[in-house]
Amino acid sequence: MINYLHKRKYELLLIALIQHLFIGIFLTDLVFYTKVIWPLNMLVLGIASVGVFIEKGHWKNIIQKILFALVLGLPIGLTFWGQNNYYFIFLIICYVIFFLFIFWEVLKYLIKPSYINTDIISASACGYLLLIEICTFLLQFFVYHDPQSFKGIDLINPAATYMDLVYFSSITLTSIGFGDITPNTHYTKLITSFFGIVGQFYSVVLVGILISKFSNKIES
């Protein structure tokens, strides 16, 4: 099992990220999503992330396990403390750290090897989806801190807010920007601008990395 997680780490992580971000396409019961699907999503995502940290050192594996336990357990606690904003803020901070931790390992992998293969392609896609995750949960922090920080966000329940922010983060990082959801305070405007720049920078740098690796493969 561990060997399989390590061998297919980026393919499994990519599938886990896609299902976590976009499973709402197939759901209409958002309360059920919050109570059941969200914890299951994080279980899948946490297991998929294990492979990224195999052979990365003792302390990194310990940190990954602690963060995994937090991001898995915190959604379950929503049933009991779902109305507490401080609980949500703590949950969001843990999620941002969890996804940043994975993103950093993926980025180091993308830069290091001088070849291109399926792992590189999968890791590249993982990096982009991890940026969407980080952007989503960071913006969620501002939404729960100040519900007026965005216009057009559905605040009826956590699942609706999360899905709106996945949508907003995706169109921001890809520079589509439909304008149906807009930042409404100076700090959310600036953080949205920052993530738009990060998304474009990642794309440009990634294209350069892939071209460089492809050229090295041809030359060799």
Secondary structure as UniProt FT lines:
FT   HELIX           2..7
FT   HELIX           9..22
FT   HELIX           23..26
FT   HELIX           30..32
FT   HELIX           33..37
FT   HELIX           38..50
FT   HELIX           51..53
FT   TURN            54..55
FT   HELIX           58..76
FT   HELIX           78..81
FT   TURN            82..83
FT   HELIX           85..111
FT   HELIX           118..145
FT   HELIX           147..149
FT   STRAND          150..151
FT   HELIX           158..173
FT   TURN            174..175
FT   STRAND          182..183
FT   HELIX           186..219
//
